[in-house]
Each structure stands twice: as C-alpha cells, then as structure tokens.
Amino acid sequence: MDDDPWDLLLAGLPPATADLVRAADALVREADPGVVRVVWPRQRTVGYGVGPRKNSEHYAYLDVYDRHLNLGFNRGAALAGAGLDGGLLEGTGTSFRKVAVRDAAVLADPRLPGLLRAAREERLAALGR
C-alpha cells in the first residue's frame, strides 16, 4: 500500500464515505486552487489552509466518520457572526463551526464556495498577507 496520507485516509473508509471525502476535497480545491492540504489519516482529518500550520494558517477542515463527514471552518463563529455563512454553519462554540455532510447534495449548496473563499480571505488578512 502507498504511504501517501491521502491514500491511507481513503483506503480506511467505506466506499460511500470516501466518495464524499473526494467530493468535499474537490469543492475546497475549486474554491481555492492554491490551498495547502494536510492529511492526518489516523485521526481521519484533513486540514486546508494558506500554509501548513494547523492553528494559524488553516481555515477549513474535514472530520471524517464512517457514514458522514463534517466540513468545518476554524473561525466559523466569526464568519457566521458577520453573516457570511448565509445561515449554513452549525455549532455554538466560540470559534469552530461546521456543515454536516451526509450526502453529496449538501456539497452542492451554492453558499459553500463563497464561504470557503471568505474563510481563506479571513486567514490571509489575519496573517497580514
């Protein structure tokens, strides 16, 4: 088996969930072609950012479970508070918010690409880039 973290993550998932992960990844990459993706196969998470640093440079993530995944936003509370999520994000924490993805139709929501771009812009602005 290949030691590529992405391949390792997908290999450990039920086929339908692996398809959702691929679709979510494609959505993020389409919204941000220059995104930096970091995969943690053992934790079943994928981080997306303007650089590899999880706590400062990442703006979105996937938490992968057997039958669904969460497309999360590291500073989703701020995005929701500014009305940039269109009511899409779930959660009550002080920072993180998510969208539960149980089927591919959720990923077709037209609000998601703009939300991903807003999250990216927030990170760039916060980092002074």
N, C-alpha and C positions, 0 to 999 in steps of 0.2 A: 504494500500500500504506500502511496505517496505521502510524504511528510508535510505537504503543504497544509497549513492550518485551515484554509477554506475547505479543501477536500476532506480533511479529517472531520470538520464540523458536519458537512453534508452527509458523509458516509454513516454517521451515527444517528441519523434522523429517519423517521418514517418517510416514505416517498412523497406523500402529500405535503408534509411539513417542509421537506427540502425544497419542494416547488415553491412554497410560499416564501421561504428564505431567499431563493433566487429572484423571485419577483420583487420582493422588497429591496433587495440589493440593487436590482436594475433601476428601480424608481429613484433611489438615492443617487446612483451614478448618473442618471439622466438629469436630475436637478442640479448636480454638482459634478461635472466631468473630471474635475481635478481633486476630488475628495481623497483623503487618506483613509484607507480601511485597515483596521487592526482586528484580527480574529483571535478569540480565545476559545478553542474547541472544547476544552474540558469544562469550562464554565457555560458553554453554549451561548456566548455573547459575541457581538460584533460591534465595534465602535467606529464611528465616522467623524472625521474632523478636518480641520485645516492644517493639521500636523498630527504626529503620533501620540502626543501626550494626552492621556485619558482625562485628567482633571482640569486641564487648562485649554486644550485645543479641540477636544471633541464636542460636537454639538448634537449628535444623534446616536442611537444605538438600537440594536436588536437584542431582545431577550428571547431565547428560543425554548419552547416547551414541546412536548410530544405532539400536541394537537393544535397548537396555535403559536403565535409569536406576538411580542409587543414591539411596536415601533415607538421608541421613546425619544424624548428630547431633554437633553441635560439641563437646559434652562427654560423648560416648558412653562413653568409658572409665570415667568416674566413675559413670555410670548403670549400666553393666554390673557394675562393682565393687561397687555397692550391691545388686546383684541385681534391679534394677528393669526389666531388659530381658527377663527370662524366657529367657535364652539366645538371643535373637533376633539380637543385633548381631554383626557380623563385623569383624575387624580386630585389629591388635596395637599400634597407635600409642598414644602417651601421652595423647591427647585425643580424637581423632575415631574414630567407629565408624559402620558403615553396614549397610543392608539392601539387597542387590541385588534389583532388581525387573525380572524378565524377562517377567512376565505379571501380569494383574490379580489373580489368585488370591493372590499374595503380599500385596497391599494389604488383603485381607480378613482377614488374621491378627488375631484379637481382642486380641492384645497391643499392637498398634501405637497405637491411640488413647490408651491409658494411658501408654505410653512417651512419646508426644508431649506429653501433659499433664505428666508428670514432668519432661521437659526444659524445658518452659515454666516450671514452678514453680522449678526449679533456677536459671534465669536471673533470675527475679524476686527470689528470696532473695539471690542473689549481688549483685544491684544494690540491695538494700535497699528494694525496692518492695512 
